[in-house]
């Protein structure tokens, strides 16, 4: 009986994760920044940068939350 109890305790302590839907598990995302016009240029433009994903903090995985919490 103790093996079953040990197994159930370990199962409850495990952290279940899924692939991040924002970055598809890469840990990085493209972020668009609006750059305003300046003295030498009469129109603005959009600059794209690669940054760490905000949802998973760069790990590529998201913890699945319990329904009870």
PyMOL Python script that loads the backbone (N, CA, C, O; Angstrom):
from pymol import cmd

cmd.read_pdbstr("""\
ATOM      1  N   UNK A   1       0.806  -1.191   0.000  1.00  0.00           N
ATOM      2  CA  UNK A   1       0.000   0.000   0.000  1.00  0.00           C
ATOM      3  C   UNK A   1       0.857   1.267   0.000  1.00  0.00           C
ATOM      4  O   UNK A   1       0.443   2.296  -0.533  1.00  0.00           O
ATOM      5  N   UNK A   2       2.040   1.196   0.591  1.00  0.00           N
ATOM      6  CA  UNK A   2       2.881   2.383   0.673  1.00  0.00           C
ATOM      7  C   UNK A   2       3.403   2.808  -0.703  1.00  0.00           C
ATOM      8  O   UNK A   2       3.633   3.996  -0.930  1.00  0.00           O
ATOM      9  N   UNK A   3       3.591   1.860  -1.619  1.00  0.00           N
ATOM     10  CA  UNK A   3       4.043   2.218  -2.965  1.00  0.00           C
ATOM     11  C   UNK A   3       2.980   3.039  -3.683  1.00  0.00           C
ATOM     12  O   UNK A   3       3.295   3.988  -4.402  1.00  0.00           O
ATOM     13  N   UNK A   4       1.729   2.670  -3.484  1.00  0.00           N
ATOM     14  CA  UNK A   4       0.631   3.418  -4.110  1.00  0.00           C
ATOM     15  C   UNK A   4       0.549   4.812  -3.513  1.00  0.00           C
ATOM     16  O   UNK A   4       0.353   5.783  -4.244  1.00  0.00           O
ATOM     17  N   UNK A   5       0.693   4.927  -2.224  1.00  0.00           N
ATOM     18  CA  UNK A   5       0.670   6.242  -1.579  1.00  0.00           C
ATOM     19  C   UNK A   5       1.835   7.105  -2.039  1.00  0.00           C
ATOM     20  O   UNK A   5       1.653   8.288  -2.326  1.00  0.00           O
ATOM     21  N   UNK A   6       3.026   6.531  -2.112  1.00  0.00           N
ATOM     22  CA  UNK A   6       4.196   7.268  -2.593  1.00  0.00           C
ATOM     23  C   UNK A   6       3.995   7.734  -4.027  1.00  0.00           C
ATOM     24  O   UNK A   6       4.348   8.862  -4.373  1.00  0.00           O
ATOM     25  N   UNK A   7       3.432   6.876  -4.854  1.00  0.00           N
ATOM     26  CA  UNK A   7       3.189   7.223  -6.249  1.00  0.00           C
ATOM     27  C   UNK A   7       2.173   8.354  -6.354  1.00  0.00           C
ATOM     28  O   UNK A   7       2.355   9.265  -7.162  1.00  0.00           O
ATOM     29  N   UNK A   8       1.111   8.318  -5.558  1.00  0.00           N
ATOM     30  CA  UNK A   8       0.095   9.372  -5.626  1.00  0.00           C
ATOM     31  C   UNK A   8       0.642  10.701  -5.121  1.00  0.00           C
ATOM     32  O   UNK A   8       0.274  11.757  -5.637  1.00  0.00           O
ATOM     33  N   UNK A   9       1.517  10.662  -4.117  1.00  0.00           N
ATOM     34  CA  UNK A   9       2.137  11.896  -3.622  1.00  0.00           C
ATOM     35  C   UNK A   9       3.046  12.491  -4.688  1.00  0.00           C
ATOM     36  O   UNK A   9       3.020  13.701  -4.913  1.00  0.00           O
ATOM     37  N   UNK A  10       3.844  11.669  -5.343  1.00  0.00           N
ATOM     38  CA  UNK A  10       4.720  12.149  -6.415  1.00  0.00           C
ATOM     39  C   UNK A  10       3.913  12.705  -7.581  1.00  0.00           C
ATOM     40  O   UNK A  10       4.300  13.703  -8.189  1.00  0.00           O
ATOM     41  N   UNK A  11       2.799  12.062  -7.891  1.00  0.00           N
ATOM     42  CA  UNK A  11       1.946  12.532  -8.987  1.00  0.00           C
ATOM     43  C   UNK A  11       1.361  13.897  -8.666  1.00  0.00           C
ATOM     44  O   UNK A  11       1.270  14.751  -9.548  1.00  0.00           O
ATOM     45  N   UNK A  12       0.966  14.116  -7.433  1.00  0.00           N
ATOM     46  CA  UNK A  12       0.413  15.415  -7.026  1.00  0.00           C
ATOM     47  C   UNK A  12       1.465  16.512  -7.019  1.00  0.00           C
ATOM     48  O   UNK A  12       1.138  17.679  -7.234  1.00  0.00           O
ATOM     49  N   UNK A  13       2.717  16.162  -6.778  1.00  0.00           N
ATOM     50  CA  UNK A  13       3.793  17.147  -6.733  1.00  0.00           C
ATOM     51  C   UNK A  13       4.359  17.476  -8.112  1.00  0.00           C
ATOM     52  O   UNK A  13       5.068  18.471  -8.262  1.00  0.00           O
ATOM     53  N   UNK A  14       4.058  16.660  -9.117  1.00  0.00           N
ATOM     54  CA  UNK A  14       4.590  16.892 -10.459  1.00  0.00           C
ATOM     55  C   UNK A  14       3.998  18.159 -11.062  1.00  0.00           C
ATOM     56  O   UNK A  14       2.838  18.498 -10.826  1.00  0.00           O
ATOM     57  N   UNK A  15       4.814  18.843 -11.837  1.00  0.00           N
ATOM     58  CA  UNK A  15       4.375  20.040 -12.535  1.00  0.00           C
ATOM     59  C   UNK A  15       4.142  19.660 -13.996  1.00  0.00           C
ATOM     60  O   UNK A  15       5.063  19.225 -14.687  1.00  0.00           O
ATOM     61  N   UNK A  16       2.924  19.826 -14.453  1.00  0.00           N
ATOM     62  CA  UNK A  16       2.593  19.501 -15.835  1.00  0.00           C
ATOM     63  C   UNK A  16       2.723  20.757 -16.686  1.00  0.00           C
ATOM     64  O   UNK A  16       2.210  21.818 -16.330  1.00  0.00           O
ATOM     65  N   UNK A  17       3.416  20.624 -17.819  1.00  0.00           N
ATOM     66  CA  UNK A  17       3.649  21.765 -18.696  1.00  0.00           C
ATOM     67  C   UNK A  17       3.208  21.439 -20.112  1.00  0.00           C
ATOM     68  O   UNK A  17       3.118  20.276 -20.505  1.00  0.00           O
ATOM     69  N   UNK A  18       2.935  22.502 -20.871  1.00  0.00           N
ATOM     70  CA  UNK A  18       2.620  22.385 -22.291  1.00  0.00           C
ATOM     71  C   UNK A  18       3.512  23.371 -23.046  1.00  0.00           C
ATOM     72  O   UNK A  18       4.118  24.263 -22.451  1.00  0.00           O
ATOM     73  N   UNK A  19       3.579  23.196 -24.347  1.00  0.00           N
ATOM     74  CA  UNK A  19       4.335  24.110 -25.196  1.00  0.00           C
ATOM     75  C   UNK A  19       3.645  25.468 -25.212  1.00  0.00           C
ATOM     76  O   UNK A  19       2.420  25.543 -25.303  1.00  0.00           O
ATOM     77  N   UNK A  20       4.411  26.519 -25.125  1.00  0.00           N
ATOM     78  CA  UNK A  20       3.872  27.882 -25.094  1.00  0.00           C
ATOM     79  C   UNK A  20       3.172  28.195 -26.420  1.00  0.00           C
ATOM     80  O   UNK A  20       3.786  28.056 -27.478  1.00  0.00           O
ATOM     81  N   UNK A  21       1.902  28.614 -26.386  1.00  0.00           N
ATOM     82  CA  UNK A  21       1.198  28.936 -27.633  1.00  0.00           C
ATOM     83  C   UNK A  21       1.641  30.253 -28.266  1.00  0.00           C
ATOM     84  O   UNK A  21       1.419  30.468 -29.457  1.00  0.00           O
ATOM     85  N   UNK A  22       2.258  31.129 -27.491  1.00  0.00           N
ATOM     86  CA  UNK A  22       2.699  32.421 -28.010  1.00  0.00           C
ATOM     87  C   UNK A  22       3.926  32.277 -28.913  1.00  0.00           C
ATOM     88  O   UNK A  22       3.975  32.857 -29.998  1.00  0.00           O
ATOM     89  N   UNK A  23       4.925  31.494 -28.454  1.00  0.00           N
ATOM     90  CA  UNK A  23       6.185  31.360 -29.200  1.00  0.00           C
ATOM     91  C   UNK A  23       6.361  29.981 -29.825  1.00  0.00           C
ATOM     92  O   UNK A  23       7.391  29.716 -30.444  1.00  0.00           O
ATOM     93  N   UNK A  24       5.382  29.105 -29.676  1.00  0.00           N
ATOM     94  CA  UNK A  24       5.425  27.732 -30.191  1.00  0.00           C
ATOM     95  C   UNK A  24       6.625  26.947 -29.657  1.00  0.00           C
ATOM     96  O   UNK A  24       7.203  26.122 -30.365  1.00  0.00           O
ATOM     97  N   UNK A  25       6.988  27.212 -28.406  1.00  0.00           N
ATOM     98  CA  UNK A  25       8.061  26.468 -27.763  1.00  0.00           C
ATOM     99  C   UNK A  25       9.462  26.980 -28.049  1.00  0.00           C
ATOM    100  O   UNK A  25      10.430  26.401 -27.557  1.00  0.00           O
ATOM    101  N   UNK A  26       9.602  28.037 -28.821  1.00  0.00           N
ATOM    102  CA  UNK A  26      10.929  28.563 -29.161  1.00  0.00           C
ATOM    103  C   UNK A  26      11.530  29.409 -28.046  1.00  0.00           C
ATOM    104  O   UNK A  26      12.751  29.475 -27.910  1.00  0.00           O
ATOM    105  N   UNK A  27      10.687  30.055 -27.251  1.00  0.00           N
ATOM    106  CA  UNK A  27      11.167  30.923 -26.178  1.00  0.00           C
ATOM    107  C   UNK A  27      11.428  32.345 -26.623  1.00  0.00           C
ATOM    108  O   UNK A  27      11.745  33.202 -25.799  1.00  0.00           O
ATOM    109  N   UNK A  28      11.301  32.610 -27.912  1.00  0.00           N
ATOM    110  CA  UNK A  28      11.513  33.952 -28.458  1.00  0.00           C
ATOM    111  C   UNK A  28      10.369  34.325 -29.373  1.00  0.00           C
ATOM    112  O   UNK A  28       9.791  33.463 -30.034  1.00  0.00           O
ATOM    113  N   UNK A  29      10.033  35.626 -29.419  1.00  0.00           N
ATOM    114  CA  UNK A  29       8.954  36.127 -30.271  1.00  0.00           C
ATOM    115  C   UNK A  29       9.422  37.370 -31.013  1.00  0.00           C
ATOM    116  O   UNK A  29      10.324  38.078 -30.564  1.00  0.00           O
ATOM    117  N   UNK A  30       8.798  37.620 -32.149  1.00  0.00           N
ATOM    118  CA  UNK A  30       9.030  38.870 -32.865  1.00  0.00           C
ATOM    119  C   UNK A  30       8.129  39.937 -32.263  1.00  0.00           C
ATOM    120  O   UNK A  30       6.933  39.717 -32.074  1.00  0.00           O
ATOM    121  N   UNK A  31       8.712  41.097 -31.962  1.00  0.00           N
ATOM    122  CA  UNK A  31       7.967  42.206 -31.383  1.00  0.00           C
ATOM    123  C   UNK A  31       8.104  43.402 -32.307  1.00  0.00           C
ATOM    124  O   UNK A  31       9.211  43.757 -32.714  1.00  0.00           O
ATOM    125  N   UNK A  32       6.972  44.027 -32.641  1.00  0.00           N
ATOM    126  CA  UNK A  32       6.973  45.203 -33.510  1.00  0.00           C
ATOM    127  C   UNK A  32       7.023  46.473 -32.673  1.00  0.00           C
ATOM    128  O   UNK A  32       6.296  46.606 -31.689  1.00  0.00           O
ATOM    129  N   UNK A  33       7.882  47.404 -33.067  1.00  0.00           N
ATOM    130  CA  UNK A  33       7.987  48.701 -32.422  1.00  0.00           C
ATOM    131  C   UNK A  33       7.710  49.777 -33.460  1.00  0.00           C
ATOM    132  O   UNK A  33       8.290  49.759 -34.546  1.00  0.00           O
ATOM    133  N   UNK A  34       6.831  50.707 -33.136  1.00  0.00           N
ATOM    134  CA  UNK A  34       6.539  51.836 -34.015  1.00  0.00           C
ATOM    135  C   UNK A  34       7.606  52.897 -33.812  1.00  0.00           C
ATOM    136  O   UNK A  34       7.773  53.422 -32.711  1.00  0.00           O
ATOM    137  N   UNK A  35       8.328  53.211 -34.888  1.00  0.00           N
ATOM    138  CA  UNK A  35       9.374  54.224 -34.827  1.00  0.00           C
ATOM    139  C   UNK A  35       8.825  55.502 -35.460  1.00  0.00           C
ATOM    140  O   UNK A  35       8.395  55.479 -36.614  1.00  0.00           O
ATOM    141  N   UNK A  36       8.831  56.596 -34.738  1.00  0.00           N
ATOM    142  CA  UNK A  36       8.260  57.838 -35.262  1.00  0.00           C
ATOM    143  C   UNK A  36       9.145  58.466 -36.333  1.00  0.00           C
ATOM    144  O   UNK A  36      10.322  58.132 -36.475  1.00  0.00           O
ATOM    145  N   UNK A  37       8.541  59.382 -37.076  1.00  0.00           N
ATOM    146  CA  UNK A  37       9.325  60.085 -38.090  1.00  0.00           C
ATOM    147  C   UNK A  37      10.282  61.054 -37.393  1.00  0.00           C
ATOM    148  O   UNK A  37      10.106  61.393 -36.223  1.00  0.00           O
ATOM    149  N   UNK A  38      11.295  61.490 -38.141  1.00  0.00           N
ATOM    150  CA  UNK A  38      12.291  62.399 -37.581  1.00  0.00           C
ATOM    151  C   UNK A  38      12.585  63.532 -38.553  1.00  0.00           C
ATOM    152  O   UNK A  38      11.858  63.729 -39.527  1.00  0.00           O
ATOM    153  N   UNK A  39      13.652  64.272 -38.285  1.00  0.00           N
ATOM    154  CA  UNK A  39      13.994  65.411 -39.128  1.00  0.00           C
ATOM    155  C   UNK A  39      14.446  64.983 -40.519  1.00  0.00           C
ATOM    156  O   UNK A  39      14.164  65.674 -41.497  1.00  0.00           O
ATOM    157  N   UNK A  40      15.141  63.859 -40.619  1.00  0.00           N
ATOM    158  CA  UNK A  40      15.650  63.414 -41.907  1.00  0.00           C
ATOM    159  C   UNK A  40      14.687  62.511 -42.656  1.00  0.00           C
ATOM    160  O   UNK A  40      14.946  62.154 -43.806  1.00  0.00           O
ATOM    161  N   UNK A  41      13.593  62.138 -42.035  1.00  0.00           N
ATOM    162  CA  UNK A  41      12.650  61.206 -42.659  1.00  0.00           C
ATOM    163  C   UNK A  41      11.240  61.687 -42.351  1.00  0.00           C
ATOM    164  O   UNK A  41      10.925  61.986 -41.199  1.00  0.00           O
ATOM    165  N   UNK A  42      10.385  61.764 -43.372  1.00  0.00           N
ATOM    166  CA  UNK A  42       9.061  62.342 -43.166  1.00  0.00           C
ATOM    167  C   UNK A  42       7.975  61.316 -42.798  1.00  0.00           C
ATOM    168  O   UNK A  42       6.832  61.695 -42.544  1.00  0.00           O
ATOM    169  N   UNK A  43       8.323  60.033 -42.769  1.00  0.00           N
ATOM    170  CA  UNK A  43       7.345  59.014 -42.373  1.00  0.00           C
ATOM    171  C   UNK A  43       7.975  58.097 -41.319  1.00  0.00           C
ATOM    172  O   UNK A  43       9.193  57.920 -41.282  1.00  0.00           O
ATOM    173  N   UNK A  44       7.137  57.526 -40.476  1.00  0.00           N
ATOM    174  CA  UNK A  44       7.612  56.568 -39.487  1.00  0.00           C
ATOM    175  C   UNK A  44       7.709  55.180 -40.105  1.00  0.00           C
ATOM    176  O   UNK A  44       7.338  54.976 -41.261  1.00  0.00           O
ATOM    177  N   UNK A  45       8.202  54.246 -39.339  1.00  0.00           N
ATOM    178  CA  UNK A  45       8.312  52.876 -39.824  1.00  0.00           C
ATOM    179  C   UNK A  45       8.165  51.922 -38.636  1.00  0.00           C
ATOM    180  O   UNK A  45       8.216  52.340 -37.479  1.00  0.00           O
ATOM    181  N   UNK A  46       7.984  50.652 -38.939  1.00  0.00           N
ATOM    182  CA  UNK A  46       7.851  49.628 -37.905  1.00  0.00           C
ATOM    183  C   UNK A  46       9.142  48.821 -37.870  1.00  0.00           C
ATOM    184  O   UNK A  46       9.566  48.260 -38.880  1.00  0.00           O
ATOM    185  N   UNK A  47       9.756  48.772 -36.700  1.00  0.00           N
ATOM    186  CA  UNK A  47      10.971  47.988 -36.513  1.00  0.00           C
ATOM    187  C   UNK A  47      10.599  46.689 -35.812  1.00  0.00           C
ATOM    188  O   UNK A  47       9.813  46.703 -34.864  1.00  0.00           O
ATOM    189  N   UNK A  48      11.151  45.569 -36.264  1.00  0.00           N
ATOM    190  CA  UNK A  48      10.874  44.260 -35.678  1.00  0.00           C
ATOM    191  C   UNK A  48      12.110  43.763 -34.948  1.00  0.00           C
ATOM    192  O   UNK A  48      13.218  43.783 -35.485  1.00  0.00           O
ATOM    193  N   UNK A  49      11.901  43.313 -33.701  1.00  0.00           N
ATOM    194  CA  UNK A  49      13.002  42.788 -32.892  1.00  0.00           C
ATOM    195  C   UNK A  49      12.605  41.414 -32.353  1.00  0.00           C
ATOM    196  O   UNK A  49      11.424  41.134 -32.148  1.00  0.00           O
ATOM    197  N   UNK A  50      13.598  40.570 -32.129  1.00  0.00           N
ATOM    198  CA  UNK A  50      13.389  39.264 -31.499  1.00  0.00           C
ATOM    199  C   UNK A  50      13.667  39.435 -30.005  1.00  0.00           C
ATOM    200  O   UNK A  50      14.749  39.868 -29.611  1.00  0.00           O
ATOM    201  N   UNK A  51      12.667  39.087 -29.174  1.00  0.00           N
ATOM    202  CA  UNK A  51      12.806  39.213 -27.730  1.00  0.00           C
ATOM    203  C   UNK A  51      12.333  37.950 -27.041  1.00  0.00           C
ATOM    204  O   UNK A  51      11.667  37.108 -27.644  1.00  0.00           O
ATOM    205  N   UNK A  52      12.683  37.828 -25.771  1.00  0.00           N
ATOM    206  CA  UNK A  52      12.257  36.701 -24.949  1.00  0.00           C
ATOM    207  C   UNK A  52      10.736  36.742 -24.788  1.00  0.00           C
ATOM    208  O   UNK A  52      10.159  37.808 -24.577  1.00  0.00           O
ATOM    209  N   UNK A  53      10.097  35.587 -24.887  1.00  0.00           N
ATOM    210  CA  UNK A  53       8.648  35.484 -24.789  1.00  0.00           C
ATOM    211  C   UNK A  53       8.182  35.895 -23.390  1.00  0.00           C
ATOM    212  O   UNK A  53       8.752  35.462 -22.388  1.00  0.00           O
ATOM    213  N   UNK A  54       7.142  36.736 -23.328  1.00  0.00           N
ATOM    214  CA  UNK A  54       6.600  37.195 -22.050  1.00  0.00           C
ATOM    215  C   UNK A  54       5.801  36.115 -21.341  1.00  0.00           C
ATOM    216  O   UNK A  54       5.774  36.077 -20.111  1.00  0.00           O
ATOM    217  N   UNK A  55       5.157  35.244 -22.089  1.00  0.00           N
ATOM    218  CA  UNK A  55       4.289  34.231 -21.483  1.00  0.00           C
ATOM    219  C   UNK A  55       5.091  33.168 -20.743  1.00  0.00           C
ATOM    220  O   UNK A  55       4.744  32.797 -19.622  1.00  0.00           O
ATOM    221  N   UNK A  56       6.164  32.676 -21.365  1.00  0.00           N
ATOM    222  CA  UNK A  56       6.921  31.558 -20.776  1.00  0.00           C
ATOM    223  C   UNK A  56       8.278  31.991 -20.228  1.00  0.00           C
ATOM    224  O   UNK A  56       9.027  31.155 -19.723  1.00  0.00           O
ATOM    225  N   UNK A  57       8.608  33.274 -20.315  1.00  0.00           N
ATOM    226  CA  UNK A  57       9.890  33.814 -19.852  1.00  0.00           C
ATOM    227  C   UNK A  57      11.083  33.133 -20.517  1.00  0.00           C
ATOM    228  O   UNK A  57      12.126  32.951 -19.889  1.00  0.00           O
ATOM    229  N   UNK A  58      10.933  32.757 -21.780  1.00  0.00           N
ATOM    230  CA  UNK A  58      12.033  32.197 -22.552  1.00  0.00           C
ATOM    231  C   UNK A  58      12.232  30.704 -22.418  1.00  0.00           C
ATOM    232  O   UNK A  58      13.138  30.154 -23.044  1.00  0.00           O
ATOM    233  N   UNK A  59      11.417  30.028 -21.625  1.00  0.00           N
ATOM    234  CA  UNK A  59      11.608  28.590 -21.436  1.00  0.00           C
ATOM    235  C   UNK A  59      10.939  27.762 -22.530  1.00  0.00           C
ATOM    236  O   UNK A  59      11.374  26.645 -22.810  1.00  0.00           O
ATOM    237  N   UNK A  60       9.882  28.300 -23.154  1.00  0.00           N
ATOM    238  CA  UNK A  60       9.156  27.564 -24.181  1.00  0.00           C
ATOM    239  C   UNK A  60       8.043  26.694 -23.624  1.00  0.00           C
ATOM    240  O   UNK A  60       7.291  26.085 -24.386  1.00  0.00           O
ATOM    241  N   UNK A  61       7.928  26.630 -22.297  1.00  0.00           N
ATOM    242  CA  UNK A  61       6.913  25.802 -21.651  1.00  0.00           C
ATOM    243  C   UNK A  61       6.091  26.630 -20.686  1.00  0.00           C
ATOM    244  O   UNK A  61       6.596  27.562 -20.060  1.00  0.00           O
ATOM    245  N   UNK A  62       4.805  26.278 -20.570  1.00  0.00           N
ATOM    246  CA  UNK A  62       3.896  26.946 -19.644  1.00  0.00           C
ATOM    247  C   UNK A  62       3.324  25.910 -18.699  1.00  0.00           C
ATOM    248  O   UNK A  62       2.918  24.827 -19.119  1.00  0.00           O
ATOM    249  N   UNK A  63       3.295  26.248 -17.423  1.00  0.00           N
ATOM    250  CA  UNK A  63       2.738  25.361 -16.406  1.00  0.00           C
ATOM    251  C   UNK A  63       1.217  25.316 -16.558  1.00  0.00           C
ATOM    252  O   UNK A  63       0.571  26.349 -16.727  1.00  0.00           O
ATOM    253  N   UNK A  64       0.655  24.108 -16.497  1.00  0.00           N
ATOM    254  CA  UNK A  64      -0.779  23.939 -16.560  1.00  0.00           C
ATOM    255  C   UNK A  64      -1.333  24.180 -15.165  1.00  0.00           C
ATOM    256  O   UNK A  64      -0.899  23.547 -14.201  1.00  0.00           O
ATOM    257  N   UNK A  65      -2.282  25.085 -15.057  1.00  0.00           N
ATOM    258  CA  UNK A  65      -2.864  25.431 -13.771  1.00  0.00           C
ATOM    259  C   UNK A  65      -3.957  24.431 -13.417  1.00  0.00           C
ATOM    260  O   UNK A  65      -4.673  23.945 -14.293  1.00  0.00           O
ATOM    261  N   UNK A  66      -4.080  24.125 -12.121  1.00  0.00           N
ATOM    262  CA  UNK A  66      -5.160  23.270 -11.656  1.00  0.00           C
ATOM    263  C   UNK A  66      -6.478  24.025 -11.696  1.00  0.00           C
ATOM    264  O   UNK A  66      -6.499  25.251 -11.596  1.00  0.00           O
ATOM    265  N   UNK A  67      -7.573  23.297 -11.840  1.00  0.00           N
ATOM    266  CA  UNK A  67      -8.890  23.911 -11.835  1.00  0.00           C
ATOM    267  C   UNK A  67      -9.261  24.397 -10.434  1.00  0.00           C
ATOM    268  O   UNK A  67     -10.075  25.309 -10.288  1.00  0.00           O
ATOM    269  N   UNK A  68      -8.666  23.790  -9.405  1.00  0.00           N
ATOM    270  CA  UNK A  68      -8.981  24.148  -8.040  1.00  0.00           C
ATOM    271  C   UNK A  68      -8.380  25.487  -7.632  1.00  0.00           C
ATOM    272  O   UNK A  68      -8.923  26.148  -6.747  1.00  0.00           O
ATOM    273  N   UNK A  69      -7.282  25.906  -8.245  1.00  0.00           N
ATOM    274  CA  UNK A  69      -6.575  27.126  -7.852  1.00  0.00           C
ATOM    275  C   UNK A  69      -7.225  28.350  -8.408  1.00  0.00           C
ATOM    276  O   UNK A  69      -6.753  29.462  -8.171  1.00  0.00           O
TER     277      UNK A  69
END
""", "prot")
cmd.dss("prot")
cmd.show_as("cartoon", "prot")
cmd.util.cbc("prot")
cmd.orient("prot")
